[in-house]
Amino acid sequence: MLTTIGGLAIFAGIALGIEERITKVVSPFGQLTAATEKATADAQAISQLKERVENQSATVDLVATQAEKAKDMSQAATTQVTKAQQEIDTLNKVISEAGVTLKSLKEEEEFRGLIIAAQNDDRASYDRLAKISVDKESRFSAAAIDAYRTITGAHNSSIYQSGFKGYWKQGIDPSKFSFIEL
């Protein structure tokens, strides 16, 4: 029995040495097909690995393509954002200028309304027009002077140019009276 065990040990040692080349060994204990099964299992594992690598290669190519598209889209978005910011800056400038123009128009409208009110015998407006006419800081100063003179002339002309002689009795000279006596 030692001889058989020793023979099997030697045979097993040789079998381990040439493990991958053995496809079938017949011994008193049965057939050894381990190497074939291992080779088949390894071939299947290699086939699965190859398939995974091919699938991952396709995935990597897809990811690379998507990354390139994303980069292009990002650059396009950056360009569009820059252009939009420039347009917003332009619009803000136009809005600012429009605000200044609107403020100026409101001031002119108020000034024209003041002139119309002064022409229609509104004493407060007439006095305010007089104040603006002497204010050299006001942009309406020159126009206020002209309007003030025109309104004053229009209201005073009827007194001075009407041919009014007075209702004094003969022999009375009103120029000789004091203000209180008049």
N, CA, C and O of each residue as an XYZ file, in Angstrom:
728
protein
N       0.803     -1.148      0.000
C       0.000      0.000      0.000
C       0.875      1.251      0.000
O       0.503      2.240     -0.633
N       1.948      1.252      0.639
C       2.876      2.366      0.593
C       3.334      2.616     -0.827
O       3.525      3.759     -1.242
N       3.503      1.570     -1.543
C       3.966      1.724     -2.919
C       2.893      2.419     -3.735
O       3.192      3.281     -4.561
N       1.677      2.053     -3.510
C       0.580      2.675     -4.250
C       0.465      4.151     -3.867
O       0.271      5.013     -4.724
N       0.585      4.424     -2.587
C       0.478      5.823     -2.128
C       1.665      6.606     -2.660
O       1.514      7.739     -3.119
N       2.830      6.010     -2.599
C       4.016      6.690     -3.130
C       3.872      6.932     -4.616
O       4.239      7.996     -5.114
N       3.328      5.930     -5.342
C       3.127      6.087     -6.789
C       2.123      7.188     -7.099
O       2.292      7.980     -8.026
N       1.078      7.206     -6.293
C       0.082      8.256     -6.482
C       0.663      9.636     -6.165
O       0.363     10.614     -6.850
N       1.477      9.706     -5.145
C       2.105     10.990     -4.795
C       2.988     11.455     -5.929
O       2.979     12.630     -6.294
N       3.768     10.514     -6.495
C       4.633     10.885     -7.622
C       3.770     11.294     -8.803
O       4.033     12.295     -9.469
N       2.744     10.506     -9.047
C       1.862     10.799    -10.167
C       1.179     12.155     -9.967
O       1.035     12.920    -10.921
N       0.754     12.461     -8.724
C       0.117     13.738     -8.415
C       1.097     14.876     -8.597
O       0.736     15.949     -9.081
N       2.362     14.636     -8.200
C       3.382     15.676     -8.390
C       3.607     15.965     -9.854
O       3.707     17.121    -10.265
N       3.688     14.898    -10.643
C       3.857     15.089    -12.095
C       2.619     15.778    -12.662
O       2.725     16.661    -13.513
N       1.438     15.364    -12.180
C       0.192     15.961    -12.667
C       0.130     17.445    -12.342
O      -0.345     18.239    -13.154
N       0.608     17.829    -11.156
C       0.622     19.250    -10.796
C       1.609     20.015    -11.669
O       1.372     21.173    -12.015
N       2.692     19.381    -12.017
C       3.696     20.028    -12.868
C       3.189     20.271    -14.265
O       3.546     21.267    -14.895
N       2.374     19.389    -14.750
C       1.850     19.555    -16.106
C       0.329     19.712    -16.077
O      -0.378     19.245    -16.970
N      -0.144     20.368    -15.052
C      -1.569     20.499    -14.760
C      -2.383     21.040    -15.933
O      -3.476     20.545    -16.211
N      -1.869     22.030    -16.606
C      -2.643     22.659    -17.652
C      -2.652     21.841    -18.923
O      -3.465     22.121    -19.804
N      -1.811     20.864    -19.069
C      -1.765     20.059    -20.283
C      -2.587     18.769    -20.152
O      -2.870     18.103    -21.147
N      -2.946     18.443    -18.975
C      -3.693     17.191    -18.758
C      -5.142     17.430    -19.106
O      -5.752     18.400    -18.654
N      -5.686     16.545    -19.907
C      -7.100     16.641    -20.222
C      -7.888     15.496    -19.588
O      -9.056     15.648    -19.232
N      -7.230     14.355    -19.455
C      -7.927     13.218    -18.847
C      -6.885     12.224    -18.373
O      -6.030     11.789    -19.146
N      -6.957     11.873    -17.123
C      -6.034     10.883    -16.550
C      -6.880      9.794    -15.896
O      -7.813     10.066    -15.141
N      -6.523      8.572    -16.210
C      -7.251      7.451    -15.618
C      -6.364      6.869    -14.526
O      -5.199      6.550    -14.764
N      -6.914      6.735    -13.348
C      -6.176      6.150    -12.237
C      -7.071      5.116    -11.572
O      -8.244      4.986    -11.922
N      -6.518      4.382    -10.615
C      -7.371      3.416     -9.942
C      -8.527      4.089     -9.210
O      -9.494      3.412     -8.859
N      -8.460      5.447     -8.957
C      -9.542      6.133     -8.219
C     -10.550      6.804     -9.152
O     -11.548      7.338     -8.668
N     -10.336      6.800    -10.426
C     -11.262      7.392    -11.366
C     -10.548      8.274    -12.366
O      -9.319      8.318    -12.407
N     -11.323      8.972    -13.169
C     -10.757      9.818    -14.208
C     -10.494     11.211    -13.642
O     -11.287     11.732    -12.858
N      -9.376     11.804    -14.047
C      -9.063     13.171    -13.630
C      -9.304     14.107    -14.811
O      -8.570     14.079    -15.799
N     -10.292     14.895    -14.702
C     -10.601     15.862    -15.765
C     -10.530     17.283    -15.220
O     -11.106     18.203    -15.800
N      -9.839     17.457    -14.131
C      -9.766     18.763    -13.464
C      -9.148     19.812    -14.360
O      -9.634     20.941    -14.423
N      -8.093     19.456    -15.048
C      -7.412     20.440    -15.886
C      -8.328     20.914    -17.003
O      -8.330     22.095    -17.349
N      -9.097     20.008    -17.563
C     -10.014     20.382    -18.637
C     -11.097     21.312    -18.104
O     -11.430     22.319    -18.728
N     -11.640     20.960    -16.940
C     -12.682     21.802    -16.348
C     -12.124     23.175    -15.995
O     -12.781     24.194    -16.208
N     -10.912     23.196    -15.456
C     -10.274     24.475    -15.108
C     -10.028     25.301    -16.358
O     -10.260     26.510    -16.373
N      -9.555     24.638    -17.407
C      -9.294     25.344    -18.667
C     -10.589     25.886    -19.248
O     -10.619     27.006    -19.758
N     -11.667     25.100    -19.176
C     -12.970     25.555    -19.674
C     -13.478     26.725    -18.843
O     -13.976     27.711    -19.387
N     -13.352     26.615    -17.522
C     -13.796     27.702    -16.639
C     -12.974     28.970    -16.899
O     -13.513     30.077    -16.940
N     -11.653     28.785    -17.073
C     -10.797     29.941    -17.361
C     -11.155     30.572    -18.707
O     -11.166     31.794    -18.856
N     -11.448     29.708    -19.684
C     -11.824     30.225    -21.008
C     -13.122     31.019    -20.912
O     -13.254     32.074    -21.532
N     -14.078     30.515    -20.139
C     -15.336     31.247    -19.964
C     -15.094     32.568    -19.238
O     -15.661     33.599    -19.601
N     -14.247     32.530    -18.208
C     -13.939     33.753    -17.466
C     -13.253     34.763    -18.385
O     -13.546     35.959    -18.361
N     -12.313     34.231    -19.211
C     -11.622     35.133    -20.145
C     -12.609     35.702    -21.157
O     -12.535     36.880    -21.507
N     -13.530     34.871    -21.626
C     -14.547     35.330    -22.574
C     -15.427     36.403    -21.944
O     -15.751     37.403    -22.584
N     -15.811     36.192    -20.692
C     -16.634     37.186    -19.987
C     -15.852     38.485    -19.783
O     -16.384     39.581    -19.959
N     -14.576     38.340    -19.407
C     -13.739     39.540    -19.241
C     -13.605     40.300    -20.553
O     -13.685     41.528    -20.592
N     -13.394     39.528    -21.647
C     -13.270     40.151    -22.970
C     -14.555     40.906    -23.318
O     -14.502     42.024    -23.831
N     -15.697     40.298    -23.040
C     -16.984     40.930    -23.323
C     -17.169     42.196    -22.486
O     -17.641     43.218    -22.983
N     -16.786     42.112    -21.194
C     -16.883     43.288    -20.323
C     -15.980     44.411    -20.810
O     -16.368     45.580    -20.809
N     -14.762     44.042    -21.229
C     -13.831     45.062    -21.731
C     -14.388     45.712    -22.988
O     -14.301     46.929    -23.153
N     -14.968     44.895    -23.884
C     -15.556     45.447    -25.100
C     -16.727     46.362    -24.757
O     -16.858     47.443    -25.332
N     -17.589     45.932    -23.815
C     -18.717     46.765    -23.390
C     -18.222     48.052    -22.734
O     -18.743     49.137    -22.991
N     -17.211     47.910    -21.887
C     -16.667     49.100    -21.225
C     -15.979     50.002    -22.235
O     -16.002     51.224    -22.094
N     -15.374     49.413    -23.243
C     -14.743     50.220    -24.291
C     -15.802     51.048    -25.010
O     -15.593     52.230    -25.282
N     -16.929     50.429    -25.313
C     -18.021     51.161    -25.949
C     -18.545     52.242    -25.009
O     -18.850     53.353    -25.442
N     -18.651     51.916    -23.720
C     -19.116     52.891    -22.726
C     -18.127     54.047    -22.613
O     -18.526     55.210    -22.550
N     -16.836     53.721    -22.588
C     -15.814     54.765    -22.513
C     -15.879     55.656    -23.747
O     -15.776     56.879    -23.646
N     -16.051     55.032    -24.924
C     -16.184     55.830    -26.156
C     -17.414     56.723    -26.093
O     -17.359     57.887    -26.490
N     -18.526     56.184    -25.594
C     -19.756     56.969    -25.462
C     -19.562     58.115    -24.479
O     -19.980     59.243    -24.739
N     -18.921     57.817    -23.340
C     -18.668     58.859    -22.335
C     -17.759     59.936    -22.920
O     -17.980     61.127    -22.702
N     -16.733     59.512    -23.667
C     -15.820     60.488    -24.284
C     -16.570     61.356    -25.291
O     -16.357     62.567    -25.352
N     -17.446     60.737    -26.079
C     -18.244     61.497    -27.050
C     -19.162     62.469    -26.321
O     -19.280     63.631    -26.709
N     -19.814     61.989    -25.258
C     -20.702     62.859    -24.485
C     -19.925     63.980    -23.818
O     -20.405     65.111    -23.745
N     -18.733     63.678    -23.332
C     -17.902     64.706    -22.694
C     -17.511     65.774    -23.711
O     -17.504     66.963    -23.391
N     -17.192     65.360    -24.920
C     -16.847     66.322    -25.973
C     -18.057     67.190    -26.320
O     -17.937     68.403    -26.490
N     -19.234     66.546    -26.422
C     -20.461     67.302    -26.682
C     -20.744     68.274    -25.542
O     -21.121     69.423    -25.774
N     -20.557     67.805    -24.305
C     -20.789     68.664    -23.136
C     -19.828     69.840    -23.142
O     -20.213     70.962    -22.813
N     -18.577     69.587    -23.516
C     -17.592     70.667    -23.598
C     -18.017     71.693    -24.638
O     -17.955     72.898    -24.392
N     -18.453     71.209    -25.811
C     -18.913     72.118    -26.873
C     -20.134     72.911    -26.415
O     -20.233     74.114    -26.659
N     -21.066     72.218    -25.743
C     -22.264     72.903    -25.250
C     -21.899     73.927    -24.186
O     -22.482     75.010    -24.135
N     -20.940     73.587    -23.341
C     -20.490     74.509    -22.299
C     -19.864     75.750    -22.915
O     -20.120     76.870    -22.471
N     -19.051     75.550    -23.930
C     -18.439     76.702    -24.604
C     -19.511     77.554    -25.284
O     -19.457     78.783    -25.229
N     -20.480     76.905    -25.922
C     -21.570     77.643    -26.559
C     -22.381     78.413    -25.518
O     -22.761     79.561    -25.745
N     -22.642     77.776    -24.379
C     -23.395     78.431    -23.302
C     -22.615     79.624    -22.758
O     -23.193     80.674    -22.477
N     -21.302     79.459    -22.611
C     -20.468     80.561    -22.127
C     -20.524     81.731    -23.094
O     -20.629     82.885    -22.677
N     -20.454     81.434    -24.384
C     -20.541     82.484    -25.402
C     -21.896     83.184    -25.333
O     -21.976     84.410    -25.403
N     -22.952     82.396    -25.198
C     -24.292     82.969    -25.127
C     -24.482     83.800    -23.863
O     -25.108     84.859    -23.903
N     -23.945     83.325    -22.748
C     -24.054     84.082    -21.495
C     -23.305     85.406    -21.613
O     -23.789     86.442    -21.158
N     -22.125     85.368    -22.226
C     -21.347     86.595    -22.417
C     -22.116     87.575    -23.302
O     -22.190     88.768    -23.004
N     -22.683     87.064    -24.384
C     -23.464     87.913    -25.287
C     -24.698     88.476    -24.573
O     -25.029     89.652    -24.720
N     -25.367     87.623    -23.802
C     -26.548     88.077    -23.056
C     -26.168     89.141    -22.035
O     -26.907     90.108    -21.851
N     -25.023     88.980    -21.368
C     -24.566     89.971    -20.393
C     -24.288     91.304    -21.067
O     -24.603     92.362    -20.523
N     -23.692     91.248    -22.265
C     -23.443     92.483    -23.001
C     -24.753     93.157    -23.374
O     -24.876     94.379    -23.284
N     -25.731     92.360    -23.793
C     -27.038     92.927    -24.141
C     -27.727     93.493    -22.903
O     -28.382     94.533    -22.983
N     -27.589     92.826    -21.768
C     -28.171     93.331    -20.517
C     -27.506     94.651    -20.142
O     -28.181     95.593    -19.726
N     -26.184     94.719    -20.287
C     -25.471     95.963    -19.991
C     -25.965     97.089    -20.899
O     -26.164     98.218    -20.451
N     -26.160     96.767    -22.186
C     -26.667     97.762    -23.131
C     -28.074     98.204    -22.728
O     -28.384     99.395    -22.737
N     -28.921     97.238    -22.374
C     -30.286     97.573    -21.953
C     -30.284     98.413    -20.679
O     -31.057     99.363    -20.560
N     -29.418     98.067    -19.726
C     -29.328     98.858    -18.491
C     -28.915    100.286    -18.792
O     -29.422    101.224    -18.177
N     -27.991    100.459    -19.739
C     -27.559    101.799    -20.123
C     -28.713    102.568    -20.755
O     -28.935    103.739    -20.445
N     -29.451    101.895    -21.651
C     -30.595    102.538    -22.299
C     -31.664    102.883    -21.271
O     -32.264    103.956    -21.336
N     -31.905    101.987    -20.328
C     -32.904    102.240    -19.281
C     -32.473    103.431    -18.425
O     -33.291    104.276    -18.062
N     -31.198    103.485    -18.112
C     -30.678    104.600    -17.320
C     -30.862    105.919    -18.071
O     -31.305    106.916    -17.501
N     -30.514    105.907    -19.353
C     -30.683    107.128    -20.164
C     -32.154    107.493    -20.279
O     -32.512    108.670    -20.236
N     -33.008    106.482    -20.427
C     -34.448    106.748    -20.510
C     -34.961    107.339    -19.198
O     -35.833    108.208    -19.204
N     -34.423    106.870    -18.081
C     -34.816    107.418    -16.779
C     -34.451    108.888    -16.664
O     -35.238    109.696    -16.171
N     -33.241    109.235    -17.127
C     -32.806    110.633    -17.097
C     -33.703    111.474    -18.002
O     -34.114    112.575    -17.635
N     -34.001    110.942    -19.188
C     -34.864    111.663    -20.131
C     -36.270    111.836    -19.551
O     -36.872    112.904    -19.668
N     -36.782    110.777    -18.928
C     -38.115    110.854    -18.329
C     -38.155    111.884    -17.208
O     -39.122    112.637    -17.089
N     -37.114    111.920    -16.389
C     -37.041    112.901    -15.314
C     -37.031    114.312    -15.896
O     -37.718    115.204    -15.397
N     -36.250    114.503    -16.950
C     -36.174    115.813    -17.602
C     -37.534    116.213    -18.174
O     -37.960    117.359    -18.038
N     -38.205    115.262    -18.811
C     -39.528    115.550    -19.376
C     -40.544    115.902    -18.286
O     -41.384    116.782    -18.478
N     -40.467    115.218    -17.148
C     -41.380    115.534    -16.041
C     -41.120    116.943    -15.512
O     -42.053    117.690    -15.218
N     -39.834    117.295    -15.395
C     -39.499    118.644    -14.927
C     -40.011    119.692    -15.910
O     -40.546    120.722    -15.501
N     -39.847    119.426    -17.212
C     -40.339    120.369    -18.215
C     -41.857    120.454    -18.186
O     -42.428    121.534    -18.331
N     -42.513    119.304    -17.997
C     -43.965    119.301    -17.916
C     -44.435    120.126    -16.716
O     -45.387    120.898    -16.830
N     -43.779    119.968    -15.582
C     -44.135    120.745    -14.396
C     -43.904    122.234    -14.641
O     -44.715    123.065    -14.232
N     -42.803    122.572    -15.306
C     -42.505    123.975    -15.585
C     -43.560    124.565    -16.532
O     -44.041    125.678    -16.320
N     -43.909    123.811    -17.570
C     -44.948    124.297    -18.511
C     -46.283    124.452    -17.789
O     -47.017    125.408    -18.038
N     -46.599    123.513    -16.893
C     -47.831    123.623    -16.100
C     -47.802    124.856    -15.201
O     -48.824    125.512    -14.999
N     -46.610    125.166    -14.659
C     -46.457    126.362    -13.832
C     -46.724    127.621    -14.654
O     -47.400    128.538    -14.188
N     -46.197    127.664    -15.866
C     -46.418    128.830    -16.745
C     -47.903    128.978    -17.069
O     -48.452    130.079    -17.025
N     -48.546    127.854    -17.394
C     -49.979    127.915    -17.729
C     -50.788    128.382    -16.528
O     -51.698    129.199    -16.668
N     -50.457    127.864    -15.341
C     -51.184    128.295    -14.138
C     -50.953    129.782    -13.873
O     -51.882    130.497    -13.498
N     -49.711    130.253    -14.068
C     -49.417    131.679    -13.850
C     -50.176    132.541    -14.856
O     -50.652    133.623    -14.514
N     -50.288    132.065    -16.089
C     -51.041    132.816    -17.107
C     -52.525    132.867    -16.791
O     -53.233    133.776    -17.224
N     -52.992    131.879    -16.028
C     -54.412    131.835    -15.673
C     -54.673    132.433    -14.295
O     -55.580    132.004    -13.582
N     -53.878    133.414    -13.935
C     -54.064    134.201    -12.722
C     -53.879    133.418    -11.423
O     -54.520    133.733    -10.421
N     -53.008    132.395    -11.425
C     -52.658    131.696    -10.191
C     -51.464    132.439     -9.594
O     -50.339    132.318    -10.079
N     -51.722    133.201     -8.544
C     -50.691    134.076     -7.969
C     -49.506    133.280     -7.421
O     -48.366    133.719     -7.569
N     -49.740    132.121     -6.791
C     -48.649    131.310     -6.256
C     -47.732    130.828     -7.386
O     -46.510    130.806     -7.240
N     -48.328    130.451     -8.493
C     -47.532    130.008     -9.648
C     -46.768    131.185    -10.238
O     -45.615    131.034    -10.642
N     -47.389    132.338    -10.290
C     -46.739    133.544    -10.808
C     -45.526    133.917     -9.938
O     -44.463    134.258    -10.457
N     -45.699    133.846     -8.613
C     -44.591    134.146     -7.692
C     -43.477    133.098     -7.810
O     -42.292    133.430     -7.764
N     -43.864    131.870     -7.958
C     -42.849    130.814     -8.122
C     -42.087    131.005     -9.434
O     -40.879    130.776     -9.485
N     -42.771    131.415    -10.477
C     -42.131    131.701    -11.766
C     -41.129    132.847    -11.611
O     -40.060    132.826    -12.222
N     -41.474    133.843    -10.796
C     -40.565    134.961    -10.533
C     -39.305    134.464     -9.828
O     -38.202    134.910    -10.143
N     -39.464    133.546     -8.876
C     -38.297    132.995     -8.164
C     -37.396    132.201     -9.108
O     -36.171    132.302     -9.032
N     -37.993    131.424     -9.985
C     -37.193    130.635    -10.937
C     -36.444    131.554    -11.899
O     -35.321    131.251    -12.304
N     -37.057    132.660    -12.259
C     -36.424    133.571    -13.223
C     -35.142    134.213    -12.674
O     -34.265    134.587    -13.452
N     -35.024    134.346    -11.354
C     -33.815    134.941    -10.770
C     -32.821    133.872    -10.297
O     -31.711    134.204     -9.879
N     -33.208    132.599    -10.358
C     -32.328    131.500     -9.947
C     -31.431    131.115    -11.128
O     -31.876    130.442    -12.057
N     -30.184    131.540    -11.088
C     -29.257    131.276    -12.196
C     -28.838    129.799    -12.253
O     -28.292    129.362    -13.267
N     -29.079    129.027    -11.194
C     -28.760    127.590    -11.169
C     -29.823    126.764    -11.910
O     -29.554    125.641    -12.335
N     -31.013    127.318    -12.059
C     -32.109    126.594    -12.695
C     -31.930    126.568    -14.206
O     -31.582    127.577    -14.818
N     -32.171    125.404    -14.800
C     -32.069    125.309    -16.259
C     -33.253    125.990    -16.942
O     -33.244    126.194    -18.156
N     -34.263    126.336    -16.161
C     -35.440    127.010    -16.704
C     -35.401    128.525    -16.487
O     -36.385    129.215    -16.757
N     -34.287    129.035    -16.009
C     -34.184    130.446    -15.668
C     -34.519    131.363    -16.849
O     -35.329    132.280    -16.719
N     -33.901    131.113    -17.982
C     -34.134    131.979    -19.159
C     -35.584    131.893    -19.619
O     -36.197    132.915    -19.927
N     -36.135    130.690    -19.667
C     -37.535    130.527    -20.079
C     -38.467    131.164    -19.059
O     -39.501    131.722    -19.426
N     -38.108    131.086    -17.771
C     -38.941    131.690    -16.719
C     -38.945    133.212    -16.846
O     -39.978    133.851    -16.647
N     -37.786    133.794    -17.180
C     -37.721    135.258    -17.373
C     -38.650    135.673    -18.501
O     -39.432    136.613    -18.359
N     -38.560    134.959    -19.633
C     -39.424    135.286    -20.780
C     -40.894    135.119    -20.432
O     -41.707    135.984    -20.760
N     -41.250    134.015    -19.771
C     -42.658    133.786    -19.416
C     -43.139    134.828    -18.421
O     -44.253    135.336    -18.542
N     -42.302    135.150    -17.433
C     -42.671    136.143    -16.421
C     -42.939    137.503    -17.084
O     -43.936    138.163    -16.791
N     -42.043    137.900    -17.972
C     -42.222    139.195    -18.671
C     -43.473    139.171    -19.538
O     -44.224    140.145    -19.583
N     -43.690    138.067    -20.219
C     -44.867    137.966    -21.093
C     -46.148    138.039    -20.279
O     -47.083    138.751    -20.645
N     -46.191    137.304    -19.178
C     -47.392    137.306    -18.335
C     -47.594    138.681    -17.712
O     -48.710    139.199    -17.691
N     -46.511    139.274    -17.204
C     -46.618    140.604    -16.595
C     -47.102    141.611    -17.627
O     -47.983    142.427    -17.354
N     -46.509    141.542    -18.821
C     -46.923    142.466    -19.882
C     -48.357    142.253    -20.302
O     -49.068    143.219    -20.577
N     -48.794    141.023    -20.359
C     -50.165    140.726    -20.780
C     -51.185    141.237    -19.765
O     -52.262    141.704    -20.137
N     -50.839    141.146    -18.489
C     -51.780    141.587    -17.469
C     -51.709    143.090    -17.231
O     -52.712    143.697    -16.856
N     -50.566    143.692    -17.437
C     -50.438    145.118    -17.207
C     -50.851    145.941    -18.421
O     -51.197    147.114    -18.279
N     -50.821    145.364    -19.576
C     -51.118    146.140    -20.785
C     -52.546    146.654    -20.800
O     -52.806    147.737    -21.326
N     -53.464    145.907    -20.238
C     -54.845    146.369    -20.247
C     -55.009    147.616    -19.386
O     -55.872    148.450    -19.662
N     -54.206    147.748    -18.366
C     -54.309    148.936    -17.525
C     -53.651    150.126    -18.217
O     -54.208    151.224    -18.248
N     -52.477    149.901    -18.766
C     -51.710    151.009    -19.333
C     -52.109    151.354    -20.759
O     -51.909    152.488    -21.195
N     -52.661    150.412    -21.484
C     -52.960    150.673    -22.888
C     -54.452    150.747    -23.168
O     -54.852    150.779    -24.331
N     -55.248    150.773    -22.179
C     -56.685    150.762    -22.413
C     -57.259    152.156    -22.670
O     -58.415    152.299    -23.069
N     -56.477    153.132    -22.448
C     -56.994    154.498    -22.606
C     -57.776    154.941    -21.388
O     -58.549    155.897    -21.453
N     -57.576    154.247    -20.273
C     -58.264    154.600    -19.030
C     -57.778    155.957    -18.559
O     -56.579    156.153    -18.365
N     -58.676    156.878    -18.378
C     -58.324    158.236    -17.977
C     -58.568    158.450    -16.487
O     -58.019    159.380    -15.896
N     -59.357    157.631    -15.904
C     -59.642    157.807    -14.485
C     -61.050    158.350    -14.289
O     -61.639    158.905    -15.217
N     -61.575    158.196    -13.123
C     -62.911    158.645    -12.809
C     -62.867    159.804    -11.822
O     -63.721    159.879    -10.938
N     -61.935    160.677    -11.941
C     -61.788    161.785    -11.006
C     -62.623    162.971    -11.451
O     -62.814    163.238    -12.637
N     -63.088    163.637    -10.480
C     -63.857    164.840    -10.765
C     -62.926    165.911    -11.282
O     -61.712    165.872    -11.085
N     -63.530    166.852    -11.940
C     -62.707    167.938    -12.478
C     -62.115    168.749    -11.366
O     -62.767    169.121    -10.391
N     -60.822    169.008    -11.566
C     -60.115    169.801    -10.588
C     -59.382    168.955     -9.564
O     -58.631    169.497     -8.754
N     -59.573    167.668     -9.574
C     -58.874    166.810     -8.616
C     -57.705    166.152     -9.356
O     -57.874    165.529    -10.404
N     -56.510    166.317     -8.765
C     -55.303    165.713     -9.339
C     -54.884    164.553     -8.427
O     -54.349    164.793     -7.344
N     -55.119    163.291     -8.846
C     -54.808    162.160     -7.982
C     -53.313    161.999     -7.714
O     -52.940    161.322     -6.756
N     -52.477    162.579     -8.501
C     -51.028    162.436     -8.293
C     -50.584    163.199     -7.053
O     -49.478    162.973     -6.562
N     -51.412    164.093     -6.537
C     -51.037    164.873     -5.372
C     -51.464    164.198     -4.082
O     -51.118    164.671     -2.999
N     -52.206    163.106     -4.170
C     -52.632    162.381     -2.972
C     -51.580    161.395     -2.532
O     -50.783    160.899     -3.328
N     -51.597    161.125     -1.251
C     -50.737    160.060     -0.731
C     -51.429    158.734     -1.005
O     -52.585    158.684     -1.426
N     -50.707    157.694     -0.760
C     -51.261    156.373     -1.020
C     -52.473    156.114     -0.137
O     -53.459    155.536     -0.594
N     -52.412    156.518      1.078
C     -53.516    156.309      2.021
C     -54.735    157.131      1.606
O     -55.869    156.668      1.731
N     -54.507    158.325      1.123
C     -55.618    159.190      0.714
C     -56.283    158.643     -0.553
O     -57.485    158.823     -0.749
N     -55.536    158.003     -1.375
C     -56.139    157.416     -2.588
C     -57.060    156.312     -2.192
O     -57.673    155.681     -3.053
